[in-house]
Amino acid sequence: MAAARPADRTLARQTAIGVSLAAAIVVAWLTIHIVGIFFWHWSLGTVPVAIVAILVQTWLSTGLFIVAHDSMHGALAPRYPRLNRAIGTTCLALYACLSYAALLPRHHLHHESTGRAGDPDFHGGDPSLVGWFMQFFRTYYSHGQIVRITLVALIYTLLLGAPLGNIVVFWALPAVGAVAQLFVFGTWLPHRDRAEPFADSHRAHSIKIGPTLSLLTCFHFGGYHHEHHLSPGTPWWGLPARRRAAVGKFAGRQLARDRT
């Protein structure tokens, strides 16, 4: 039997890591979702724990969207398009009943026309934070999604007996918080015009924050956004390594020039 080629081993490793991290995010999200909605009992002592759970669930909700985003680029499980689509569809449905089929072409339009006419993530002529957010919201949210959320909420309350307040606290609030994270750190800050010009036609900045803060804010899609546009096939967890590799190559070329 022929030995696996290095490229095959790299893609297999990428799939194993990506699917494992996706599973961890989904399981953690479902744990808080189910416990919070169906089993949470409120008292003065549980409020601080609930606040922490909401913050963690907000971050995990952002993670669900980022996993689906990797799926859209085939970066989650290279060479397994059906697995990419299945995981992406599941993550978006859990997050906020979003449609993977509807978002997929819109996101690829964003990469084709970044920061220009035709980019669904770009502002519609109003570059202010509020104006741009409204454009972003209209792009990713629909009446169909609201209907689906309402149906799920009715099933939770009428058939499964979940308190409506728990649904709001442990599903709606984290979903809204994740929208804010995704917009501010994954769209507005990387793609807005500022004094520093864009490096190239990708019209994307990487926010100057450390790796830990980059992970906590938007799973590296703020701190390494330019790297993502340079290499959409790199998964979210691989973006810091891609920058390090690029910096190392640049330093190596500079050292070679200095020696000549």
Solvent accessible surface area in square Angstrom, and as a share of the most:
residue,aa,sasa,rsa
1,M,244,1.09
2,A,96,0.75
3,A,92,0.71
4,A,55,0.43
5,R,153,0.56
6,P,94,0.59
7,A,60,0.46
8,D,35,0.18
9,R,130,0.47
10,T,82,0.48
11,L,46,0.23
12,A,63,0.49
13,R,148,0.54
14,Q,24,0.11
15,T,19,0.11
16,A,60,0.46
17,I,49,0.25
18,G,3,0.03
19,V,45,0.26
20,S,69,0.44
21,L,60,0.30
22,A,3,0.02
23,A,50,0.39
24,A,60,0.46
25,I,13,0.07
26,V,26,0.15
27,V,94,0.54
28,A,39,0.30
29,W,4,0.01
30,L,58,0.29
31,T,73,0.43
32,I,35,0.18
33,H,7,0.03
34,I,76,0.38
35,V,67,0.39
36,G,2,0.02
37,I,0,0.00
38,F,59,0.24
39,F,129,0.54
40,W,44,0.15
41,H,150,0.67
42,W,116,0.41
43,S,63,0.41
44,L,161,0.80
45,G,59,0.57
46,T,37,0.21
47,V,60,0.35
48,P,81,0.51
49,V,84,0.48
50,A,1,0.01
51,I,94,0.48
52,V,89,0.51
53,A,17,0.13
54,I,34,0.17
55,L,117,0.58
56,V,63,0.36
57,Q,0,0.00
58,T,20,0.11
59,W,68,0.24
60,L,9,0.05
61,S,2,0.01
62,T,0,0.00
63,G,0,0.00
64,L,0,0.00
65,F,25,0.10
66,I,6,0.03
67,V,2,0.01
68,A,0,0.00
69,H,10,0.05
70,D,3,0.02
71,S,5,0.03
72,M,13,0.06
73,H,33,0.15
74,G,29,0.28
75,A,2,0.01
76,L,5,0.03
77,A,0,0.00
78,P,16,0.10
79,R,148,0.54
80,Y,123,0.47
81,P,101,0.63
82,R,215,0.78
83,L,69,0.34
84,N,7,0.04
85,R,112,0.41
86,A,55,0.43
87,I,28,0.14
88,G,0,0.00
89,T,62,0.36
90,T,67,0.39
91,C,0,0.00
92,L,0,0.00
93,A,48,0.37
94,L,42,0.21
95,Y,2,0.01
96,A,5,0.04
97,C,13,0.08
98,L,11,0.05
99,S,37,0.24
100,Y,11,0.04
101,A,60,0.47
102,A,37,0.28
103,L,4,0.02
104,L,43,0.21
105,P,72,0.45
106,R,78,0.28
107,H,17,0.08
108,H,64,0.28
109,L,83,0.41
110,H,7,0.03
111,H,39,0.17
112,E,121,0.54
113,S,24,0.15
114,T,2,0.01
115,G,7,0.06
116,R,107,0.39
117,A,103,0.80
118,G,54,0.52
119,D,10,0.05
120,P,21,0.13
121,D,8,0.04
122,F,28,0.12
123,H,37,0.16
124,G,67,0.64
125,G,63,0.61
126,D,68,0.35
127,P,84,0.53
128,S,55,0.36
129,L,82,0.41
130,V,109,0.62
131,G,16,0.15
132,W,3,0.01
133,F,60,0.25
134,M,86,0.38
135,Q,40,0.18
136,F,11,0.04
137,F,83,0.35
138,R,149,0.55
139,T,12,0.07
140,Y,12,0.05
141,Y,35,0.13
142,S,56,0.36
143,H,164,0.73
144,G,33,0.32
145,Q,2,0.01
146,I,91,0.46
147,V,85,0.49
148,R,94,0.34
149,I,50,0.25
150,T,66,0.38
151,L,98,0.49
152,V,42,0.24
153,A,19,0.15
154,L,82,0.41
155,I,81,0.41
156,Y,36,0.14
157,T,34,0.20
158,L,135,0.67
159,L,136,0.67
160,L,106,0.53
161,G,58,0.55
162,A,6,0.04
163,P,69,0.44
164,L,114,0.57
165,G,43,0.42
166,N,3,0.02
167,I,9,0.04
168,V,68,0.39
169,V,29,0.17
170,F,1,0.00
171,W,18,0.06
172,A,42,0.33
173,L,88,0.44
174,P,1,0.01
175,A,14,0.11
176,V,100,0.57
177,G,24,0.24
178,A,0,0.00
179,V,10,0.06
180,A,50,0.39
181,Q,31,0.14
182,L,14,0.07
183,F,3,0.01
184,V,40,0.23
185,F,56,0.24
186,G,12,0.12
187,T,8,0.05
188,W,50,0.18
189,L,32,0.16
190,P,0,0.00
191,H,5,0.02
192,R,77,0.28
193,D,97,0.50
194,R,76,0.28
195,A,110,0.86
196,E,79,0.36
197,P,107,0.67
198,F,36,0.15
199,A,81,0.63
200,D,55,0.28
201,S,85,0.55
202,H,60,0.27
203,R,63,0.23
204,A,3,0.02
205,H,9,0.04
206,S,21,0.14
207,I,23,0.12
208,K,173,0.73
209,I,43,0.22
210,G,38,0.37
211,P,79,0.50
212,T,96,0.56
213,L,92,0.46
214,S,0,0.00
215,L,54,0.27
216,L,94,0.47
217,T,16,0.09
218,C,0,0.00
219,F,2,0.01
220,H,15,0.06
221,F,7,0.03
222,G,0,0.00
223,G,0,0.00
224,Y,9,0.03
225,H,9,0.04
226,H,30,0.14
227,E,20,0.09
228,H,2,0.01
229,H,4,0.02
230,L,82,0.41
231,S,20,0.13
232,P,46,0.29
233,G,43,0.41
234,T,21,0.12
235,P,7,0.04
236,W,23,0.08
237,W,55,0.19
238,G,10,0.10
239,L,0,0.00
240,P,14,0.09
241,A,48,0.37
242,R,96,0.35
243,R,70,0.25
244,R,160,0.58
245,A,53,0.41
246,A,56,0.44
247,V,88,0.51
248,G,43,0.41
249,K,134,0.57
250,F,117,0.49
251,A,56,0.43
252,G,40,0.38
253,R,132,0.48
254,Q,71,0.32
255,L,90,0.45
256,A,55,0.42
257,R,128,0.47
258,D,97,0.50
259,R,187,0.68
260,T,148,0.86
